[in-house]
């Protein structure tokens, strides 16, 4: 874990999920301050980070935002933190913090449970283009 960038937040995502891939592409496009790095949950590093922060991958069906040495967020809290970090219009998603986390996560879990059915699934994780390769760990 010592080799993780200390000044970047790491987004762990389902590398075979089309919805998740779309979200990653969206974040990359709007991450003007170069805040985030990306790791597929299925990768060795993704598994190592989950073990390090004591998140059981078998029990989580979620995006994880990990700020090395500071904190981690998952499910709806991760989405809200990412939106806030993107700034501008996207920081308005933080208004949903007024909803109880349990309710936010219920909605998140419903979407997560149906994401393959609604958006499809890839056979393998996305291979980043040479321009994007530096954004992935």
N, C-alpha and C positions, 0 to 999 in steps of 0.2 A: 504494500500500500504506500510505501515511501516514494514510489515512482509516479504516483498520481499528481497531476498539476495542482498546486496549492491555491492558485488564483483563479481556478475555473470550477464551475459547478458541473456535476456529471449527471446526465440523464440516462438512466437504465430503462430500456424499453424492450418489448417483445419484438424480436427481429424478424419474425415470420408473419406478423400481423399487418395487413394492408392499412388499417386505420392508424396503427402506431407509426408505420412508415410515412404515411401522409402527415401525421403530426410532427415527426422529426423533420421532414422537408419544410413544413411551415415554420417551425422554430428556427431552422438554419436560415431561411430567407429573411426572417424578421429579427434575428439576433445581431443587430447593428453594432453592439458593444463587444461582441465576441466573448460572451459570458460562458457559454455551454460547450461541453464535450459530450460525446454519445458513446454508449456501450450497450450492445445487445445483452439481454438477460441470459441468453443461451450460451454466450461466449465464456471462456475460462475466466477472463477478467470480471465479467458480470457476476459469475458465480462466486468468485473470490471476494468481490465487494459485498455481495449479499451476506456471505459468511462473516466478513469483518464487522458489518454493522448489525449482525445477528437477526437477519431477516430470512425466514425459512422460505425458500423459493417454491416449495411444494404447496405452501399455503397462501401465496401472494399471486394475484392475477392483475398486476398493476404496473404503472409507471412509477419509477422511484427517482426522486431528485436528491442527489447526495452532494453536500457541500463539505468536502474533506476537512476533517478536524473541527467542524462546527455543528452540523446537524444533518438529518435526512428527513424527507417527507415522502409519503406515498399516497396513492389514490387521489382523491379530490384536492387534498392539501398540496400535493405536488403540482397539479395543474394550476392552482391559484398562485402558487409561488412563482412558477415559470411565467405566467401571464404578467405578474407584478414585475419580474426581472426584465421582461421584454420592454416594459415601459410604454409610454404614450397611451394610445387607445386600449391596448391589451391589459394595461394595469387596472382597467375598470372591472375586470373579472373578480378583483378582490372584494367587490360588493357582496359576492356570494358567501363571504366569511360570516355574514350575519346569520346564515342558515346553520343549524346544528350540524356538526361534522358527521354524525350518524346518518342524517338525511342526505347530505351531499354524497356520502359514500354509498348509500343505498342506490342512488341514481347512477353513480359511477359503476358500481358492481353490475347493475342491470345492463348497461352498455357493454362493459367488459365481457360479460357472460355471452352476449350475442354478437360480439364483434366479428368473429369468423363467419358466422351465418350472414351477417349484413354486408360486410366489406371484403370477405375472402381472406385467404391465407396463402402464403408463398411456400414453396418447397424448401427454401433455404433463406438465410439472412441476406439482406441487401449488401451488395458490394459497392462501396462508395466510389464515385468518380475520382480521378486524380486530384481535381480541385478541392473536393470535399474530404479527402483522406485525412488531412491534418485535424479535422474536427472529430474524428473517431479514434478511440483509444483501443 
